[in-house]
Amino acid sequence: MGILLDGLRPDSFSESVKGSDLTVENLAALAEANFVERPYNCSEAILAAFAQADGENPADVIGYATAFGKGIAGQGFTCGALTAGLMMLGRYGYEKGLDKKAVMAEAAVFYKEFEQQFGHTHCKVLSGHDCDDPASPPFDIRTCGKFLRFATAQVQEFRDR
C-alpha cells in the first residue's frame, strides 16, 4: 500500500489514504512523513495528513496551522500537534453534527489526555527545543513523533466513533 507523500500540487496526488486503508496507524505514519519529508511544521503535518486522507489538497489547509508550529508562533507554548488535533476535532465534530458545547467537551478531554500522557502541553518543555536560542538542537521526529502520533490517533479515533 502506498501512502501519499507527494508535494502540494493536486495533480501529483497519485494515491491517498482512504477507505479501508485509512487506519489510525496509516494516518499517524502520514503525519510523521509530512513532518520529516516535507517542509511542514508539526501542526501543518497533521492538517496535511487529514487533508490527504480526505482527498483534499494540503495546500488548501496548511496555512491554517502555520502559526501554531513551534509552540504557537515559535514561542514554545502549546504544542503544535496538540493545537492541530484541537482544530481537527472541531472540524470533524461539526461535520458529525455536534454543537459547540459538545465539541468543546471533546476538545477538553483530548487536551487533558495529551497533558496526562506527556506531562505537559508546552512545546519548549516537551521537545527540549528553545525557540529563542539559535544553538538549540532542531526539532526531530524522535522527539516530536510521539506527539504527532498521539494527536493524529486521537482525532481519527474520534472520527471513527
N, C-alpha and C positions, 0 to 999 in steps of 0.2 A: 504494500500500500504506500503510495506516495503522498506526503503531506506538502501542501502548497508552501513553498518558501521563496517564491519568486517576488520580484520587486513590486512597485506600486502601480504599474501600468495595467489597466483592466484587460488589455489584450494578451498579457502574459500569464493570466490566471488559467493555467492548464489543468490544475487539479485543486480541489478543496476538500476539507474535512467535513463531509456532510453525511446525513443519513446514518447508515449502520456504522460508518467509520467514525462518527462523532462520539468518541468516548472521552471521559474525563482525562485519561492518560494521553490521548492524541492531542487534545486541546492544550493541555499543560505543556506537552512537548513542542507544540507550535508556538506558544507564547515564549518559551525558553529560546527556541531557534530565532524568533524575531528579535529577542534581546541580544543574542550572541552574534547573529549573522547579518543583521540589519542595523541601520543607524538609529534604532529605536531606543528610547529610554524605557524603564520598566513599565510605566503607565501606558505608554504608546504600544508596547509589545502586547499587552493584554487586550487593549481595544482592537488592535490589528488582528489578533488571533480570532476574536469573536466575529469580526467583520469577515475574515476569510472563511470561517465556518458557516457564516450565514450567506455566503456568496456575494458579499459586498466588497467594494473596493476599499482597502485600508486607507488609502489617501483621503477618502471622504470622512474619516473619523479620527485619525490620529491627532489632528490639530486640537481636538477637544482635550486631549490628555497631555499635550506637550508641556504645559506649565506645571504639571503635577509631578514631573520627574525630579529626581534628586531631592525628594522631601519637600515638595511644593516650591517651585521657582528656585530650586537649587539651594534652599535654606536649611536642608537637613531635617525638616519637620516630618509630617505624616508621610509614611512610606508610599511611594508611587504605585506599588502593586495593590496596596490597601485602597487607595483612592480610586484606582481603576476598577477594582472589584465593586466598590460602592456605586460607581457610575453605571456599571453593567447591571447590578442588582436593581437599580432604579429603572433602567430601560426595560429589562425583562419583567420586572414587577408590573409596570404599567401595561406591557404587552399581554400579561396574564389577566389584566382587568382589576388589579389590586388598587385600592385607593391610597392616598398619600400616607395615612396613618399606618396601614399595613406594610407599605414599602419601608417606611421609617423603622418599623419594628423589625423587619427582616435585616435592614442595614445595621441596626443596633446589635443584633445577635452576631452578625458577621464581624463587626468591629471588635466586639468583646471576645469572640473566639480567636481572632487574629492575635489580639493582645495576650490572651491566655496562652496560646500556642508558642508565641515567640518572646513573651515577657516585656514587650514594648511596642510602640507604634511609630517611633521616630526613626527615620532613615539613618540619621547620623549614628544612632545607638545600634540599630540592627545591623547595618553594613560595616560599621567601623570606619566609614569614609567621612572625612571632614571636608565638606564642600568649600570651606573658607581657606583651606590650606592646599596650595598647588602641589605640594610634595606628598600629599596623602595618596595612598595606593588607589588605583582606579577601582570602579565597581567591577565585579565579575560574577559569573554565573555560579561559582562555588559558594559565594556568599548570598547572592540575591535570588538564586534559582528556587530555593525553598519558599520564598515569599511569592514569587510568580506562580509556582505550582499550587500553593495553598489557595491563593485568591482565585485562580482560574478554576480549580476544582470546586470550590465552594459555590461559585456562580453557576457552573454547569450543573452541579447537584440541585441547586435551586430551580434551574430551568427544567430539570427532569422530574421534579415533584409535581 
